Amino acid sequence: MGNATVRLLAKAGCRTHVLDIQHTADGAFQSCDVRDYQQVRQCVQNVVEKEGRIDLLFFAAGVHLFADIEATSIDEFERVLSVNLKGPFYALKEVLPIMRKQRYGNVVLMGSDQVFIGKGCSTAYGMSKAALGQLTKSTAIDYAPHNVRINCICPGTIDTPMLTPSVERFHQTSGIPIEEIYDMLRKGQPIQRLGTPEEIGRAVMFLLSDDCPFMTGALLSADGGYTCQ
Ligand SMILES: NC(=O)c1ccc[n+]([C@@H]2O[C@H](COP(=O)([O-])OP(=O)(O)OC[C@H]3O[C@@H](n4cnc5c(N)ncnc54)[C@H](O)[C@@H]3O)[C@@H](O)[C@H]2O)c1
């Protein structure tokens, strides 16, 4: 979804910088493990040195874990919270002062339908995404007077590489055939299909655009109706 959004941003004429632990997206790439504050800090400084400012931030990095609390090791717990929650905190800690000084900035954080609802076998992941909702709201309040908006996109199940290992783990624990699991996921969303990365990218582009100047602190669902049920 990060990659799809970077493509749309570039198409709209933005200069893009991609920070990721591996090189999977288009755009000027910097290797960055978002679990490491010093790496995030250095990468943000590199972008500012090059561009002189940062107008937009989309924080999409994340890891999924399909496990209930008993099946979640302490290492897995630390990893999920470090990538999904500490990562965005570190990025905001570095980027928001820059946006405040510019008196302009626009941030989108990557939530999930689990910002709103619980799911089985999703203890650590659900915790991380629900807390992201609070990170969105509290920073939105603090930075609204500085003309900086912070919103959160909350996708349902989207067809991305992240899905494969979780479906595999569910298959191993339940014995349900893989294609049947995908069918369950499709039918679980009222729209009866998985979302595409581009569909989420387009919603993120809306939040990042100047078309919604009155939106800040919003948790925007893009989930085929999943959380309406
Ligand atoms: N796919 C879904 O159904 C779905 C639904 C809701 C929310 N999300 C969220 O969307 C985001 C993007 O996921 P995706 O589905 O596009 O999967 P993805 O696996 O394609 O993207 C995740 C990206 O995060 C990067 N990443 C992982 N650990 C990192 C680290 N320590 N430092 C820097 N980068 C790291 C990966 O290299 C990858 O490029 C995640 O935050 C995920 O939780 C996904």
The ligand as an ORCA input file, in Angstrom:
! r2SCAN-3c Opt
* xyz 0 1
  N      -2.958     -5.951      4.025
  C      -3.966     -5.727      4.845
  O      -5.001     -6.406      4.799
  C      -3.899     -4.585      5.833
  C      -5.095     -4.154      6.408
  C      -5.061     -3.083      7.283
  C      -3.869     -2.463      7.580
  N      -2.710     -2.924      7.011
  C      -1.482     -2.188      7.347
  O      -0.968     -1.616      6.175
  C       0.430     -1.389      6.314
  C       1.122     -1.810      5.047
  O       1.005     -3.199      4.890
  P       0.800     -3.935      3.481
  O      -0.453     -4.715      3.619
  O       0.980     -2.975      2.370
  O       1.958     -5.023      3.542
  P       3.473     -5.010      3.050
  O       4.082     -6.147      3.778
  O       3.510     -4.997      1.571
  O       4.058     -3.622      3.565
  C       4.674     -3.457      4.812
  C       5.969     -2.719      4.603
  O       6.543     -2.434      5.880
  C       7.933     -2.631      5.774
  N       8.524     -2.889      7.099
  C       8.325     -3.961      7.899
  N       9.079     -3.867      9.006
  C       9.772     -2.696      8.901
  C      10.728     -2.046      9.728
  N      11.121     -2.577     10.896
  N      11.245     -0.867      9.314
  C      10.863     -0.330      8.128
  N       9.969     -0.895      7.289
  C       9.423     -2.075      7.686
  C       8.072     -3.834      4.845
  O       9.382     -3.943      4.307
  C       7.008     -3.527      3.798
  O       7.523     -2.759      2.740
  C       0.828     -2.089      7.600
  O       0.964     -1.126      8.631
  C      -0.354     -2.997      7.880
  O      -0.472     -3.252      9.245
  C      -2.692     -3.965      6.153
*
